[in-house]
């Protein structure tokens, strides 16, 4: 059980920057979803 939890935590840390994982998994988690959404105004984004 401990190794399974540690493996899942390692997987989450390793894949947090991948957009496919963010859309498929992380945005559906209630606590993580709002933190991953981009709230930057369009005029502040680079072209």
Number of C-alpha atoms within 10 A of each C-alpha: 6 6 8 9 10 11 12 11 11 11 11 15 10 10 13 14 11 9 12 11 13 19 13 10 14 20 16 12 11 9 10 13 14 13 11 15 11 7 8 8 7 8 7 7 7 5 5
